[in-house]
């Protein structure tokens, strides 16, 4: 596969604050990639640098082999949709969709019309008068119908209710199967979107702390449960991501178990279970599960 995103030693500083620090990664063409992390971790800054909306303090970004900054050929192949999308005063939903073909050379109007009907968006209403969910719906419609070679979704679907979010996920998967593109998603609803993701990048305090295939990441840790003494004996000397105890029972989340280790744990009377992608990311970044909004 071809790497269409190449980031090397990328740093972005705002005064004395380094929002992104010495970040290096590549994204191969095709598939849906997750850019995850807590609020303020640097996700949006990375996306702005990748889409040429900001200048790096140090390092380099290559998109389709070129710098995206002030590069219309590259930018015409990119779509960046974010929750805080700003629109000109006086714009209605229909104006957003009418102007979209000016920016996206692969724009599919028929697809956009179907999405408008599916999400039941009122196009004759001013954008500033729309609810958060309706603005989110227009954002995802533009992102999907752009059919841009490289599409970034920075939490634009956060305003959608659960039914509408799953409708978005279904459209994204179906359309990506028929019209392959490279998608980068930032979301705090990690478990909800987990099955979409083929690769996971986790950023924490401006640095990449996880860069892994999603399936391999899920399989990298296991939850063990059983008698407290048996659990403690088994996990001694191992990498324990989390542990809890209630009376004589205990659970522990352990990284790096081999098949032999799993059989040994089962022989010791321990129950083995999977670890959710969200839980794994939270544990590896030193966070907590609650509140969920603090995950990304």
C-alpha positions in Angstrom: 0.0 0.0 0.0 1.0 3.6 -0.6 1.4 6.1 2.3 -0.6 9.2 1.3 0.1 10.9 4.7 3.7 11.3 5.8 4.4 13.2 9.0 7.9 13.6 10.3 9.0 15.2 13.5 6.0 17.5 13.4 5.9 20.2 16.1 3.4 23.1 16.7 4.0 25.6 19.4 1.7 28.4 20.6 4.0 30.6 22.5 5.6 28.5 25.2 3.0 25.8 24.8 3.8 22.8 22.5 0.4 21.5 21.3 2.1 18.9 19.1 5.6 17.6 19.9 7.9 15.7 17.5 5.0 13.6 16.0 5.9 11.1 13.3 3.5 8.7 11.5 2.3 7.5 8.1 -1.2 6.6 6.9 -1.6 4.2 4.0 -4.1 4.8 1.3 -7.6 3.5 2.0 -9.4 2.5 5.1 -10.7 4.3 8.2 -8.2 5.6 10.7 -9.0 6.8 14.2 -7.1 9.8 15.7 -8.0 9.5 19.4 -7.1 11.2 22.6 -8.4 13.3 25.4 -9.7 16.8 25.0 -6.7 19.1 24.4 -4.4 16.3 23.5 -3.6 17.8 20.1 -6.0 16.0 17.7 -7.5 19.1 16.1 -4.1 20.8 15.8 -2.7 17.8 14.0 -5.7 17.8 11.6 -5.3 21.5 10.9 -1.6 21.0 10.1 -2.4 18.0 7.8 -5.0 20.0 5.9 -2.8 23.1 5.5 -4.9 25.3 7.8 -2.0 26.1 10.0 1.8 26.2 9.8 4.1 23.8 11.6 6.7 25.2 14.0 9.0 22.3 13.0 8.9 19.1 11.0 7.2 18.2 7.8 3.8 17.1 6.4 3.4 15.4 3.0 0.0 14.7 1.6 0.0 12.8 -1.7 3.7 13.4 -1.7 3.4 17.2 -1.4 3.1 19.9 1.2 -0.6 20.8 1.7 0.1 24.4 2.6 -1.2 26.8 -0.1 -1.3 23.9 -2.5 -4.7 23.9 -4.4 -4.0 20.6 -6.2 -3.6 18.8 -2.8 -6.3 20.7 -1.0 -8.9 19.9 -3.8 -8.5 16.2 -2.8 -9.0 16.9 0.9 -12.2 17.4 2.9 -12.0 18.6 6.6 -15.2 18.6 8.5 -15.3 19.6 12.2 -18.0 20.2 14.8 -17.1 23.9 15.1 -17.5 24.5 11.4 -18.1 28.2 10.7 -20.4 29.4 7.9 -20.9 32.9 6.3 -23.7 35.1 7.7 -26.9 34.6 5.7 -26.0 31.0 4.7 -28.7 28.5 4.7 -28.2 24.7 4.4 -28.9 24.8 0.7 -26.2 27.4 0.2 -23.7 25.1 1.9 -24.5 22.2 -0.4 -24.6 24.5 -3.5 -21.1 25.8 -2.8 -19.6 22.4 -2.0 -18.9 21.4 -5.6 -16.6 24.5 -5.9 -14.3 22.9 -3.3 -14.6 19.1 -3.9 -13.8 17.8 -7.4 -15.4 14.4 -6.6 -18.6 15.9 -5.3 -21.7 13.6 -5.8 -24.8 15.7 -5.8 -27.1 12.7 -6.2 -25.6 11.1 -3.1 -25.9 14.4 -1.2 -29.6 14.6 -2.1 -30.2 11.1 -0.8 -28.4 12.0 2.5 -30.4 15.1 2.9 -33.6 13.1 2.7 -32.2 10.4 5.0 -31.1 12.8 7.7 -34.2 15.0 7.2 -32.3 18.3 7.1 -34.2 21.6 6.6 -32.1 23.2 3.8 -34.2 26.4 3.7 -33.3 27.4 7.3 -30.4 29.7 8.2 -27.4 27.8 9.5 -27.3 29.9 12.6 -30.9 28.9 13.3 -30.4 25.2 13.0 -30.0 22.9 16.0 -26.6 21.4 16.8 -27.8 18.1 15.5 -29.0 19.6 12.2 -25.7 21.5 11.7 -23.9 18.2 12.4 -26.0 16.4 9.8 -25.1 19.0 7.2 -21.4 18.6 8.1 -21.5 14.8 7.7 -23.5 15.1 4.4 -20.7 17.4 3.0 -18.0 15.0 4.3 -19.6 12.0 2.8 -20.8 13.5 -0.5 -17.4 15.2 -1.1 -16.0 11.7 -1.9 -12.6 13.4 -1.2 -9.6 11.2 -1.5 -8.6 12.1 2.0 -11.5 13.0 4.4 -11.2 14.2 7.9 -14.0 14.1 10.4 -13.2 16.0 13.6 -16.2 15.2 15.8 -18.8 16.7 13.5 -21.2 13.9 14.3 -21.1 14.6 18.0 -24.3 16.6 17.8 -26.2 13.8 16.2 -28.4 11.5 18.3 -27.6 7.8 18.6 -29.9 6.8 15.7 -28.4 9.5 13.4 -24.8 8.6 14.3 -25.4 5.0 13.4 -26.9 6.1 10.2 -23.8 8.1 9.5 -21.6 5.0 10.3 -23.6 2.9 8.0 -23.4 5.4 5.1 -19.6 5.8 5.7 -19.0 2.0 5.6 -21.2 1.4 2.6 -19.9 4.3 0.5 -16.3 3.6 1.4 -16.8 0.0 0.2 -18.2 1.2 -3.1 -16.0 4.3 -3.5 -12.7 3.7 -1.5 -11.1 6.7 0.1 -8.9 7.4 3.1 -10.8 8.6 6.2 -9.4 10.0 9.4 -11.9 10.2 12.3 -11.5 11.9 15.7 -14.1 10.9 18.2 -14.6 10.5 21.9 -17.3 7.8 21.3 -14.5 5.3 20.9 -16.4 2.1 21.6 -19.3 3.2 19.4 -17.0 3.8 16.4 -14.5 1.0 17.3 -15.7 -1.4 14.6 -15.2 1.2 11.9 -11.5 1.7 12.6 -8.7 -0.2 10.9 -5.9 1.7 12.4 -5.6 3.7 15.6 -3.4 6.7 16.4 -3.6 7.9 20.0 -2.2 11.3 20.9 -1.6 12.3 24.5 -0.1 15.7 25.5 0.9 16.4 21.9 2.8 13.1 21.3 1.7 9.9 19.6 1.6 7.2 22.3 -0.2 4.4 20.2 0.1 3.7 16.5 -1.3 0.3 15.8 -3.6 -1.9 13.8 -7.0 -1.8 15.5 -7.5 -5.5 15.7 -3.9 -6.0 17.0 -4.5 -3.3 19.6 -7.7 -5.0 20.8 -5.9 -8.3 21.1 -2.9 -6.8 23.0 -4.6 -6.9 26.4 -6.9 -9.3 28.3 -9.1 -9.0 31.4 -8.6 -11.7 34.0 -11.2 -12.4 36.8 -11.2 -14.8 39.7 -10.2 -15.3 43.2 -8.0 -12.4 44.3 -5.1 -14.6 45.4 -5.1 -16.5 42.0 -5.3 -13.3 40.0 -2.4 -11.7 42.0 -0.3 -14.8 41.7 -0.8 -14.9 37.9 -0.2 -11.2 37.2 3.0 -10.9 39.3 5.8 -9.7 37.1 3.4 -8.9 34.2 2.4 -5.5 32.7 -0.9 -4.7 34.5 -2.9 -1.9 33.0 -5.6 -1.9 35.6 -6.8 -3.9 38.6 -9.7 -3.9 41.0 -10.8 -6.0 44.0 -14.1 -6.7 45.7 -13.9 -8.9 48.7 -12.2 -12.1 47.8 -12.6 -11.5 44.0 -10.4 -9.5 41.7 -10.0 -8.5 38.1 -6.9 -7.3 36.3 -6.3 -6.0 32.8 -3.0 -7.5 31.5 -1.0 -6.7 28.4 1.0 -9.0 26.2 -0.5 -12.5 27.0 0.6 -15.2 24.7 -1.6 -18.2 23.8 0.4 -20.2 26.3 -0.3 -17.6 29.0 -4.0 -17.7 28.2 -4.1 -21.4 28.6 -2.2 -21.2 31.9 -4.6 -18.6 33.2 -7.6 -20.7 32.3 -5.9 -23.7 34.0 -5.5 -21.6 37.1 -9.3 -21.1 37.2 -9.3 -17.5 35.9 -11.9 -16.2 33.5 -10.5 -14.4 30.5 -12.4 -11.6 28.7 -11.7 -9.0 26.0 -10.9 -5.4 26.7 -12.8 -2.7 24.8 -10.8 -0.4 22.6 -11.9 2.6 24.8 -10.9 1.0 28.0 -7.5 0.0 26.6 -6.8 3.5 25.3 -7.9 5.0 28.6 -5.7 2.7 30.6 -2.7 3.3 28.3 -3.0 7.0 28.6 -3.4 7.0 32.4 -7.0 8.2 32.3 -10.2 7.1 33.8 -13.4 5.8 32.2 -15.6 8.5 33.7 -16.7 10.9 32.5 -16.6 9.6 28.9 -16.2 13.1 27.5 -12.7 13.3 29.0 -11.5 10.4 26.8 -11.0 12.5 23.7 
